[in-house]
Amino acid sequence: MPIERTEFSSGLRVVTERMPGVRSVSLGFWVLAGSRDERRNISGSSHFLEHLLFKGTDRRSAQEIAENFDAVGGDVNAFTAREYTCFYARVLDGDLEMAVDHLADMVQHSVIRSADLDAERQVILEEINMHEDSPEDVVHDLYTQTLWPEHPLGRPILGTIGTIGAASRASVRRFYARHYVPGNLVIAAAGNLNHDDLVRMVRARMEAGRRLGPRATSVWNQRAPGRAPKPSGKHLVKRRKTEQAHICLGTNGLARNHPDRFAFLVVNTALGGGMSSRLFQEVRERRGLAYTVYSYHAQYTEAGLFSAYAGTTPSRAPEVVSLLRRELEAVRDGGLAEEEFERARSHVKGSLVLSLEDPGGRMSRLGKSEIAHGEILSVDQALQRIDHVTLDDAHRVAQQVLSQPMTLTVLGPLGASAFREVMP
């Protein structure tokens, strides 16, 4: 079905995709504000605010918000990323107006009481502690911080114990007032809905809002790209008593709107995106050195992040690092075979289509595309761009990305000396 889009004079945008074969709607309020928008001393503010918007508004208490969604069998939640925050709900199609009313109220009219801030501060500190208890998660934060030590994209999304402990109601409210403005907001929905009906619901609830009204002066619409951070090429080996050594090895990837992003998507899939990928076959299947091994590519406004990850027995960690380096260098030097390339390209196409089988997947794709790219490709358009990627394109972009300085991060019961021979 066609994707429909409406933009208000205030900069607020509504994008929808109708799926008449379902009886539900997934709705997301996407805000162009994430951890990269925070100064170092207020790190974690966007995530803190995500929590606080569920604590009540002028019209509803936190308990009423929860009870109202439970009463219709719906779900409501949120997440914070480096470049945006999303508040989302899934409800039956007949309950869409209720969901719009609640999310619009939360985004505009949250009261952010001091008592709620203090209570939620402890919740977030516990979340940080829980995160610290998961070394397979911590190593990715360490990797990003080591790759981009001086750039906001390198900071942890949750903030730190120090910044969360020092956060004040005034600082959180300033962040709220500055970033939750019309041009920073996209409302995306997919499911059994009518676009014009949703626009009517939004107009009734958002255009008269205190912060998101037509008199607002900030119409941002797109994040202006800054200077891309350079890959540091630094290494970090952090000692911790763990059963496994957790390894990240990688460098800068491609920015969100880079013309070669589809080509590198295929390259990354061939390297570590599935059970037939090079890393899975070499590290796990042939040598049995890891249960989990993969690669990933995260894209941001002015830069991307590429990493290969593996968790292994500490004594075998240097060998695994050597294998990761070998496979990355082989693909960098044109070693990707045509059969691998074709299999990876087909995998990318199949994964894309399968990810859009439900309204939640389609809503996420709409929201991310509109708020981050400023361009929404139909499924057929995306598949066409993937089909246009050639093996020569893959070789060229692999050489471009994988020739950059490599950063290694290891978390486990080892010292840096263990890796001197494999990462000089």
ZAMARGU-4260 file (C-alpha; in steps of 0.2 Angstrom, whole numbers, plus 5000, padded with zeros to 4 digits):
<rodrens>
0) 5000/5000/5000 | 5006/5018/4997 | 5015/5027/5011 | 5007/5044/5015 | 5015/5059/5023
5) 5008/5075/5030 | 5019/5090/5036 | 5011/5103/5047 | 5017/5121/5046 | 5025/5119/5063
10) 5037/5106/5056 | 5028/5091/5064 | 5026/5076/5052 | 5014/5062/5051 | 5019/5046/5040
15) 5008/5031/5038 | 5007/5014/5029 | 4990/5005/5028 | 4990/4987/5031 | 4971/4982/5028
20) 4974/4963/5032 | 4978/4966/5051 | 4967/4972/5065 | 4980/4982/5074 | 4990/4998/5073
25) 5008/5001/5078 | 5010/5020/5083 | 5027/5029/5086 | 5031/5046/5092 | 5049/5049/5086
30) 5059/5063/5093 | 5075/5069/5085 | 5085/5069/5102 | 5097/5056/5109 | 5112/5054/5118
35) 5123/5063/5105 | 5113/5079/5109 | 5119/5080/5127 | 5134/5089/5134 | 5146/5078/5143
40) 5140/5084/5160 | 5122/5079/5157 | 5125/5063/5148 | 5110/5051/5150 | 5097/5066/5150
45) 5088/5059/5135 | 5086/5042/5142 | 5081/5050/5159 | 5068/5060/5150 | 5061/5044/5142
50) 5058/5037/5159 | 5050/5052/5166 | 5037/5055/5152 | 5029/5039/5159 | 5027/5046/5176
55) 5011/5057/5173 | 5005/5072/5165 | 4993/5087/5170 | 4978/5075/5165 | 4984/5057/5170
60) 4994/5049/5183 | 5007/5035/5179 | 4996/5022/5185 | 4981/5028/5174 | 4992/5028/5158
65) 4997/5010/5162 | 4979/5005/5167 | 4972/5013/5151 | 4983/5003/5139 | 4981/4987/5149
70) 4962/4989/5148 | 4962/4987/5129 | 4976/4974/5129 | 4988/4986/5121 | 5007/4989/5124
75) 5016/5005/5127 | 5034/5007/5129 | 5049/5018/5123 | 5068/5017/5119 | 5082/5029/5118
80) 5096/5028/5104 | 5110/5039/5100 | 5101/5050/5088 | 5083/5049/5093 | 5070/5043/5106
85) 5054/5034/5102 | 5038/5032/5112 | 5027/5018/5104 | 5011/5008/5107 | 5002/4994/5098
90) 4983/4993/5100 | 4968/4987/5091 | 4963/4998/5076 | 4948/5004/5086 | 4959/5010/5100
95) 4971/5021/5089 | 4963/5037/5095 | 4966/5032/5113 | 4984/5029/5110 | 4986/5045/5100
100) 4978/5055/5115 | 4990/5046/5128 | 5006/5048/5118 | 5002/5066/5113 | 4999/5070/5131
105) 5015/5062/5138 | 5026/5070/5125 | 5019/5088/5128 | 5012/5089/5146 | 5023/5078/5157
110) 5025/5087/5173 | 5042/5080/5178 | 5040/5081/5197 | 5055/5082/5208 | 5049/5067/5218
115) 5047/5057/5201 | 5064/5062/5196 | 5072/5056/5212 | 5063/5039/5211 | 5067/5036/5193
120) 5085/5041/5196 | 5087/5025/5207 | 5078/5015/5194 | 5091/5021/5181 | 5106/5018/5192
125) 5099/5000/5194 | 5098/4999/5175 | 5116/5004/5174 | 5121/4992/5187 | 5111/4978/5177
130) 5120/4983/5161 | 5137/4982/5170 | 5133/4964/5175 | 5132/4960/5156 | 5150/4960/5149
135) 5143/4956/5132 | 5134/4972/5132 | 5147/4983/5141 | 5161/4978/5128 | 5151/4987/5114
140) 5150/5003/5125 | 5169/5002/5128 | 5172/4999/5110 | 5162/5015/5104 | 5170/5025/5118
145) 5188/5019/5112 | 5184/5022/5093 | 5177/5039/5096 | 5184/5045/5113 | 5181/5064/5110
150) 5164/5063/5100 | 5147/5063/5108 | 5142/5048/5098 | 5155/5038/5109 | 5146/5042/5125
155) 5135/5029/5133 | 5116/5031/5130 | 5112/5027/5149 | 5124/5040/5155 | 5135/5037/5170
160) 5133/5034/5188 | 5140/5052/5191 | 5130/5061/5178 | 5113/5052/5183 | 5117/5055/5201
165) 5120/5074/5198 | 5105/5076/5186 | 5093/5090/5192 | 5075/5093/5187 | 5080/5110/5180
170) 5093/5102/5168 | 5081/5088/5162 | 5067/5101/5159 | 5079/5112/5149 | 5083/5097/5138
175) 5064/5093/5136 | 5060/5111/5131 | 5075/5113/5119 | 5072/5096/5110 | 5054/5092/5111
180) 5049/5104/5097 | 5038/5102/5082 | 5052/5100/5069 | 5060/5087/5079 | 5044/5076/5080
185) 5038/5062/5068 | 5022/5052/5071 | 5023/5036/5062 | 5010/5023/5061 | 5007/5006/5052
190) 4992/4995/5052 | 4973/4995/5049 | 4971/5014/5048 | 4967/5029/5038 | 4980/5042/5035
195) 4967/5057/5035 | 4959/5051/5051 | 4976/5050/5060 | 4981/5068/5054 | 4964/5074/5061
200) 4968/5066/5078 | 4985/5073/5078 | 4979/5090/5073 | 4967/5090/5087 | 4980/5085/5100
205) 4996/5092/5095 | 4994/5109/5086 | 4987/5117/5101 | 5000/5110/5113 | 5011/5121/5124
210) 5027/5115/5116 | 5022/5108/5099 | 5010/5121/5093 | 5009/5132/5077 | 5018/5147/5086
215) 5034/5137/5090 | 5049/5145/5082 | 5060/5130/5080 | 5057/5120/5064 | 5072/5109/5062
220) 5066/5094/5052 | 5083/5087/5049 | 5099/5085/5059 | 5113/5094/5051 | 5128/5083/5049
225) 5143/5088/5059 | 5162/5084/5057 | 5164/5065/5056 | 5174/5058/5070 | 5190/5049/5064
230) 5193/5031/5069 | 5205/5032/5084 | 5214/5016/5080 | 5217/5014/5099 | 5216/4997/5108
235) 5208/4994/5125 | 5210/4978/5136 | 5200/4980/5152 | 5202/4967/5165 | 5187/4959/5173
240) 5183/4942/5181 | 5172/4934/5168 | 5170/4917/5161 | 5173/4923/5143 | 5184/4936/5135
245) 5172/4948/5125 | 5180/4955/5109 | 5175/4969/5097 | 5186/4973/5082 | 5182/4987/5070
250) 5183/5004/5063 | 5172/5018/5055 | 5158/5013/5044 | 5147/5023/5032 | 5136/5038/5036
255) 5117/5036/5036 | 5115/5044/5018 | 5131/5037/5010 | 5128/5031/4993 | 5137/5015/4996
260) 5127/5010/5011 | 5118/4996/5002 | 5134/4989/4996 | 5142/4989/5013 | 5126/4981/5020
265) 5129/4966/5008 | 5148/4966/5013 | 5144/4966/5032 | 5131/4952/5029 | 5144/4941/5020
270) 5157/4945/5034 | 5146/4941/5049 | 5127/4943/5046 | 5122/4925/5046 | 5126/4906/5049
275) 5134/4905/5032 | 5145/4921/5035 | 5164/4920/5035 | 5165/4924/5053 | 5152/4911/5059
280) 5159/4898/5048 | 5178/4901/5052 | 5177/4905/5071 | 5162/4894/5076 | 5159/4880/5064
285) 5177/4875/5058 | 5186/4879/5075 | 5173/4879/5088 | 5181/4894/5096 | 5165/4904/5100
290) 5146/4901/5103 | 5142/4919/5097 | 5151/4928/5083 | 5145/4941/5071 | 5148/4958/5064
295) 5136/4974/5063 | 5136/4991/5055 | 5127/5005/5064 | 5124/5021/5054 | 5123/5039/5061
300) 5121/5056/5053 | 5140/5059/5048 | 5148/5043/5052 | 5145/5024/5054 | 5152/5011/5065
305) 5157/4994/5060 | 5162/4980/5072 | 5165/4961/5073 | 5161/4953/5090 | 5165/4937/5097
310) 5165/4929/5115 | 5177/4915/5118 | 5187/4906/5132 | 5201/4919/5138 | 5215/4908/5133
315) 5209/4907/5115 | 5206/4926/5114 | 5222/4931/5105 | 5218/4917/5092 | 5201/4923/5089
320) 5207/4941/5087 | 5219/4935/5074 | 5205/4926/5065 | 5194/4941/5065 | 5208/4952/5058
325) 5212/4939/5045 | 5194/4938/5038 | 5192/4957/5038 | 5209/4959/5029 | 5204/4946/5016
330) 5188/4954/5012 | 5197/4971/5012 | 5209/4964/4999 | 5195/4958/4987 | 5193/4941/4994
335) 5174/4941/4993 | 5169/4928/4981 | 5155/4930/4969 | 5145/4915/4977 | 5147/4923/4994
340) 5141/4940/4987 | 5126/4933/4979 | 5121/4923/4994 | 5123/4939/5005 | 5113/4950/4994
345) 5099/4937/4994 | 5100/4936/5013 | 5098/4955/5014 | 5083/4956/5003 | 5075/4941/5012
350) 5078/4949/5029 | 5071/4966/5024 | 5055/4958/5018 | 5053/4947/5033 | 5056/4961/5045
355) 5041/4970/5037 | 5028/4956/5040 | 5020/4965/5055 | 5014/4983/5059 | 5028/4986/5072
360) 5042/4983/5059 | 5034/4994/5046 | 5031/5008/5059 | 5049/5007/5064 | 5055/5008/5046
365) 5044/5023/5043 | 5049/5032/5059 | 5068/5029/5057 | 5068/5034/5038 | 5058/5050/5040
370) 5067/5056/5056 | 5084/5051/5051 | 5085/5050/5032 | 5072/5062/5026 | 5068/5049/5013
375) 5056/5034/5014 | 5059/5021/5002 | 5046/5008/4998 | 5050/4990/5000 | 5052/4988/4981
380) 5063/5003/4980 | 5074/4997/4993 | 5075/4980/4985 | 5079/4988/4968 | 5094/4997/4976
385) 5100/4981/4984 | 5099/4973/4967 | 5109/4986/4959 | 5124/4983/4970 | 5138/4974/4960
390) 5152/4963/4966 | 5164/4977/4961 | 5154/4989/4972 | 5156/4977/4986 | 5175/4976/4983
395) 5177/4994/4982 | 5167/4999/4998 | 5175/4984/5008 | 5192/4991/5004 | 5187/5009/5008
400) 5180/5004/5025 | 5191/4990/5031 | 5208/5000/5026 | 5205/5012/5040 | 5214/5011/5057
405) 5206/4996/5067 | 5201/4998/5086 | 5201/4983/5097 | 5192/4982/5113 | 5193/4966/5125
410) 5184/4964/5141 | 5189/4949/5152 | 5202/4941/5163 | 5217/4946/5152 | 5230/4960/5151
415) 5235/4970/5136 | 5251/4960/5134 | 5241/4945/5128 | 5237/4954/5112 | 5253/4962/5107
420) 5257/4950/5093 | 5240/4950/5085 | 5237/4969/5087 | 5254/4977/5085
</rodrens>
